[in-house]
C-alpha cells in the first residue's frame, strides 16, 4: 500500500508534532508500506526520516522539473527519499512555482491508496480535498492543529458530497497508521 503523509511544510512546528510525524513514517515502513510525500520539508519530511530510520521506501513528488531545481530553487530536501518524481519539463506552467505545487499535489495524491493529514495550511487543505474527492482512505491526526483540526472539519460538515472516502480520526500516531491500514 502507498500511504501519503501531508501536513505543514513551513512555519513554527512544535517538537512534539515533529516526533509524531516521525513515528507515523516509521510505522508505515515497519508495516511494509511505501510512504509518499510532496518532497517538501516540515512534517512530511519528518515522516520520511522516520521511514528511512526503519528501512522504508519513500517516494517524493517534487514541484520542480529536475533535481537541481528541487535543491537550488525550492530548497527542498533529498535525503531519505528512495525516488523523487519531477513535473514534466515541458509543463506549460513550469515557471510558476505555485501552479507546480498544485500539479504535484494532484499527482502525489493520485498515486496513493491512503493519506494521513497532520496539521497543515492551504497546501494540506488542497491535498485533503483531492484525496476526499478521489475517495481515498483518510486518517487525520487529532489535536495536531492547523487544517487537520479546523478547516477540514468545517469543510466536511458543510460539504454535502459523498465520494466513498473513508475517514478516521486518531490522536496516537501509531494507532492512526494501524487503523488506516485496516480500513
N, C-alpha and C positions, 0 to 999 in steps of 0.2 A: 504494500500500500504506500502511496505517496501522500505525505501529510505536510501541508503548508503551515508555516508559522508566520503570522503577520502582527505587527504592532509598532509602537513608537520607534522611529529611526533616529530621532533627534530630541533635543530638549533635556530637561532635568529628569533623569530616571533614577528612582531610589535603588540603592544597592540590593535591597530585598527582592525587588522586582527583577533585577538582572539575574539573581540566583534562581528565581522561579523559572525564568526563560531558559536558563542553562539546564535546569532539571527536566524541563519539557523536552529539549533536544536530546538529552541523554536517554530519557525513557523511550523516545521514538526509536533511537538507534538500538537500545537494548532489546526492544521488541522486534527488531529486524526490519523496520520500515525505513523508507527514504524521506529525508527532510527536504522541503522545498521552501525557498525564501526569495525575496526580491533582491538578493545580493547586496543588501544595504547594511549600514551599521545599526547600533541600537539593540533593541530587544530581539529582533530576528537573528542578529549576528551572535548574540549570547546563546541562542538556541543552537546555532551552528557549532560554536565552540564546545557546547555540551555534547552534541552528537559526535563531534570529532574525537573528544575525550573517550567516548565509548566505542570508537572504531566504526561509526556510521557513515552512510553515504549522504552527501549533501549537494543538492542542485541549487544553483543560484541563477535567477533570471535577472540579468543586468539591464538597466535602461540605456546602456552605452552600445556603440556599434562594434567595439573591439576592446581587448584587454587594456591597451594603452589609455583609451578614453575612460574606461572604468576606474583606473587607478589615478590618472593625472587630472582629468576633468571633474569627475564625480567624487574623487577622493574616497572611493568605496573599498572595502576590504576584499582580500582574495584568499587568505589563509583559512583552511578548514573546508573549503569547497572541493568536492570531487570533480565537479564540472560547472563551468559558467556558460550560460547561453545568452547570446547577444541579440539585439534587434538587427534586422537586415540593414546593411549599409545603404541600400537604395530606398529605404523607407522615406516617403515624401516629407515627413516632419522630423527627420533625423537630427536637424539642427535645433530643435525645440525641446529642451530638457523636460518641461512639464508634460508635453504630449508623450514623450518617450517613456516617462514613468507610468503613465496610464496604459500605454501599449504593453509595457512589461507586466503590469498588474493583470490585464486580461489573460495574457498567455501563461503566467505563472499559476493563476487560479484554474485555468482550463486544464492544466497538467495534473492537478491533484485529485485525490479521492476524498480528502477531508481537510479541514482547515481549523487552526486554533488561533484565536484572537486574544491579544494581550494589550490592554490599554489602547493607545493609538490616537491618531488625529485624522485629518481628512483622507490621507492616503490609505490608512487602515479601513476607514469607512467605505472607501471605494472598493477595496478588496472584499470587504464583507458583502456589499451589495451584489458584486459579481458572483461570489460563492453562493449566496442565497438564491439569486436568480437562476443559477445553473443547477440548483437542487443538491448541493454538496452536503456532506455531513459536517456539522459545525460545532466546535467546542469553544466556549467563552470562559476565560479565566476570571472568575468573580473577584471583586474587590481589587482589581488591577487599575482602576481609574480610566480616564480618557473615554474614547468611543465605546470600549467594551462595557463600561458601567453606565454610560449615559446615552449617547446618540443612538446606539444600536437598539437599546431598549425602547426608546421613543419611536424609532422607525418601525420596529416590529409591532408595536401596539397600534399604530395608525396606518399600517401598510395596506391591509385588506387584500393581500395577494398570497395565495398558496403556491409554492413551487416544488414541493416534495423535499425541501431541505429539512434535515433533522438537526435540532439544536439542543445542546446540553450546556448546563452551567455548573461549574465546579471551582471551588477555591483552592483545592490542593492540586498542584501541577502534575504529580504522578497519577493520581486518580483521574484527572482530566484526560490524559493520554489513554489510559486503560479503558475508560468508559467510551471514549470516541472510537477506539479500535473495535470495541464490542457492538457498536451500533449496526 
